[in-house]
Amino acid sequence: MKFAKFISYFFHPINFSIIGALSYFLFIPKYIYKPLEHTILIVLFLGTYLFPILLLFLMRRFGLIQSYHMKTIEERKFPTLLFISISFFMGYWLYKTTVVNLLALFYFGYGVCLIGSYILLYFNRKISLHTAAIGGLIGFLIYFSYQFEINLIVLFIILFVLSGIIASARLKLNAHILSEVFWGFFSGILSQLIVYSIYII
């Protein structure tokens, strides 16, 4: 049980937006002006990590949510809208730079996935945002490796194994049922591929 809690906190969905950005700059084969790269990473860290953490802390402090994992459907509604806004804002900002278009798609993909998640909340359904987050990262790296013709097979194996560990942890904690874990993972991958397909048309 302790291991499952550790996995859930360490691989919280909020961490994956910055993990995706770091992966992008780590594997991209073309040179990007380093000061620009550092500026982008700092803005993304502040906007997609520190700012949301501060808001979640305040929401829990004032009793708007009971836990950072937002177990109930009502708890998820406002934070989901918040993360949708952040994802599209960051995606738009990155796209306007014209330097890191694929990275912009990563955030647009997360935004699309979160919109789907938000709609489901009004039908009293939820998906696992943990598995959606890592699914989104995998979906992003699929078209990233295709676009730049990079072999990331070892990384994909690691991420798929990690996906199983995260899914098992969420099930172990009774945070989700099997279908919620599966649809979260599937939605994460699919939303990224949809955004990329629109981009290349």
N, C-alpha and C positions, 0 to 999 in steps of 0.2 A: 504493500500500500504506500509506503514512504517513497519507494522508487517511482511509482506511478505519479505521485504528487510532484516529485522532482522533475520528471519528464514534462508534466503539464505546465509547470512554471517556467522551466528552462526553455521550452519550445512553445511559449505562449505566442499566439498569432501576431501580436504586436511586434515581435522580434524579426519576423520574416521579411518585412519591407526593407529593413536595413541590410539583412543577410543577402537579399536579392541584389541590392545596389553594390555591395562589396563583391559579390560573385561576378557581376557585370564588369567592374573595373579590374578584377583579378584575371579574368579570362579573355577579355577583349583583345584581339590581335593588333589593332591599330593604336597609334599613340594619341593620347589625349593630354592636352596642356595640364600639367600637374596642379598648378594653382586653381584651375577651373574644376578639376576632379575633386580637390579638397573642399572647395566651396560647395559643390553639389552634395558631397557626403555630409558636410556640416549642416546644411539646410535640411537635408532629408532626416538626419538624426534628430534635429530639433523639432521638425514638423511631424514626423511619423512615429517618434519614440518619446521624447521628453514631454512634448505638449500633450499627447494623449494620456501618458502616465499621470501627469499632473491633473488632468480633468477626471480621470478615473478615480484618482485618490480623493479629489474633492467630492465626487459623486458618492463614493462609499462613506466618506466622512459625514455627509449630510443625509445618509440613509437612502439615497436614490437607487443604489445597488447594494446587494448583500455580499457579493464576492467579485473579485476581478475576473472570474470566469463566466459571470452573468448567466447563471444556470436557468433562470426562468425566462419565459418568452417576453414578459413585460419589461424585465430588466434590460433586455437586448435592444429594444426598439430605438431609444435615443442614442446610445453609443454606436449602433450600427449606422444611423444617419450621419453621425459625426465622422466615422471612418470612411463612409462613402464620400463625403465632402473633402476630406483630407486627401484621399486617393486621387480624386479627379483634379483637385487643385495642384497637387504635386505632379501628376501626369501632364497637365497643361503647361506648367512651368518648365518642365524638362523638355517637352516637345518644342516649346518656343525657342529654346537654346539652339535647336537644329543640329546639335552635336551628339546627343544621346537618345535618339528617337526610340530605339528598342527598349531602353530603360523606361522611357515614358510609357510605352505599351504595357510594361509590367504593372505599373500603377493603375492604368486604365483597366487592365484585366482584373485586378483586385476590386476596383470600383464596381465593375459589372457583376462580379461574383457576389459582392455585398448587397447590391440591389436585389438580386435574386433571393438572397437570404432574408432581406427585409420584407419582401413581398410574401414569402412563406410564413413569416411571423403572424401575418393577419389571417392566415388559415390555420393558426395554432400548430404550425410545424416549424421545426428548426433543423439546421444542419450543424455539424461540428466545424467550428471556425478553425480549430487546430488542424484538422486534416485538410480543410479548404486552403489554409495558408501554405502548407507544405506541398499540396497539390498544385497550387498556383506557382510556386517556385519551380517545380518540375516542369510544368507547362511552359513557363518562361524560358527555362534552359533548353527545352526541346527546340523551340524556334530560334533561340540564340545560337545553338550549335549548328542548326541547319543554315541560318543566315551567314554565319562566318566559317562554315565548313570545319568545325572543330569537333574532335572526338572526345566526348565527355562520358563515355560508357561507364567508367569506374565510378564517377561521381553519381551517375544515375542509379547504379546498383546500391551505393551507400544511401542515397535519398529514399529509394523504395524500401529498403530495410528499415530506415528511420521512420518512414511513414507507418509501417506495421507496428513499430514500437509505440509511436504516438497514439495510434488508433487503439492499441491494446490498453494503454494507460487510461485513455478516456473511458473505455468500456469497464475497466477495472474499478474506476472511481464512480461508476454508475452515472456519469455525466451525460452519456448518450447511449442510445441503442444502436445496434449494428447498422441499420439503414441510414441513420443520421451521420454516422462516421463515413459510410461508403459514399453517400450523396455529397457530403462535404468535399471529399477528396476528388470525386468526379467533377463537381462543379468548379473546383479550383483549377483543374487542368483545362476543362472545356472553355471556361471564360477567357483564359489566356490565348488559347488557339483561335477562338472566335475573333478576338481583337486583332491578332496578327493577320488573320485571313482578310479582315476588312482593310487593314493597312496595306497589304500587298496587291489588292485589287486595283 
